[in-house]
Amino acid sequence: MSNIFPMQTGVNTKGKKTVVKKKHNPIKGRKAIDHLDIKFLGRYINDQGKILPRRITGVTATQQKAIARAIKHSRHLALIPFVASDLS
């Protein structure tokens, strides 16, 4: 059984093409992305601390670059951890 990612079109198990809806842009017309806004940047990081890709978040390429830059900057300021804490 093949796994299809959320933003990909492909062929399902019965041979029919699947159509995937385009995600709406959650940022829309926001001008600046602030590296101090941890709550906003937390939406674009998974539980392991990795930056989520564009196909998952639905932002444009320019916005994705700005988000990645802001996340990296806030990591250097120790506002966001580089990796998730291990609870085991």
NORFEN-V353596 format. One record per residue. N is the residue number from 1. RES is the residue in one small letter. SS is DSSP state (H for helix, E for strand, C for the rest). PHI is phi in whole degrees, -180 to 180 (999 if undefined). BURIAL is I if it has 16 or more other C-alpha atoms within 10 Angstrom, else O. Layout:
<<N | RES | SS | PHI | BURIAL> <N | RES | SS | PHI | BURIAL>>
//
This chain:
<<1 | m | C | 999 | O> <2 | s | C | -90 | O> <3 | n | C | -91 | O> <4 | i | C | -112 | O> <5 | f | C | -72 | O> <6 | p | C | -57 | O> <7 | m | C | -104 | O> <8 | q | C | -103 | O> <9 | t | C | -102 | O> <10 | g | C | -165 | I> <11 | v | E | -109 | O> <12 | n | C | -82 | O> <13 | t | C | -67 | O> <14 | k | C | -97 | O> <15 | g | C | 91 | O> <16 | k | C | -88 | O> <17 | k | E | -74 | O> <18 | t | C | -97 | O> <19 | v | C | -112 | O> <20 | v | C | -108 | O> <21 | k | C | -71 | O> <22 | k | C | -76 | O> <23 | k | C | -76 | O> <24 | h | C | -80 | O> <25 | n | C | -79 | O> <26 | p | C | -74 | O> <27 | i | C | -89 | O> <28 | k | C | 54 | O> <29 | g | C | -98 | O> <30 | r | C | -67 | O> <31 | k | C | -76 | O> <32 | a | C | -112 | O> <33 | i | C | -110 | I> <34 | d | C | -91 | I> <35 | h | C | -77 | I> <36 | l | C | -92 | O> <37 | d | C | -87 | O> <38 | i | H | -70 | O> <39 | k | H | -64 | O> <40 | f | H | -67 | O> <41 | l | H | -70 | I> <42 | g | H | -65 | O> <43 | r | H | -71 | O> <44 | y | H | -108 | I> <45 | i | E | -126 | I> <46 | n | C | -83 | O> <47 | d | C | -70 | O> <48 | q | C | -89 | O> <49 | g | C | 97 | O> <50 | k | C | -86 | O> <51 | i | E | -78 | I> <52 | l | C | -74 | O> <53 | p | C | -77 | O> <54 | r | H | -60 | O> <55 | r | H | -67 | O> <56 | i | H | -88 | O> <57 | t | H | -81 | I> <58 | g | C | 86 | I> <59 | v | C | -91 | I> <60 | t | C | -79 | O> <61 | a | H | -65 | O> <62 | t | H | -64 | O> <63 | q | H | -67 | I> <64 | q | H | -64 | I> <65 | k | H | -64 | O> <66 | a | H | -68 | I> <67 | i | H | -65 | I> <68 | a | H | -62 | I> <69 | r | H | -63 | O> <70 | a | H | -67 | I> <71 | i | H | -65 | I> <72 | k | H | -65 | I> <73 | h | H | -66 | I> <74 | s | H | -71 | I> <75 | r | H | -67 | O> <76 | h | H | -68 | O> <77 | l | C | -86 | O> <78 | a | C | 65 | O> <79 | l | C | -88 | O> <80 | i | C | -125 | I> <81 | p | C | -73 | O> <82 | f | C | -69 | O> <83 | v | C | -130 | O> <84 | a | C | -73 | O> <85 | s | C | -74 | O> <86 | d | C | -85 | O> <87 | l | C | -94 | O> <88 | s | C | -85 | O>>
//
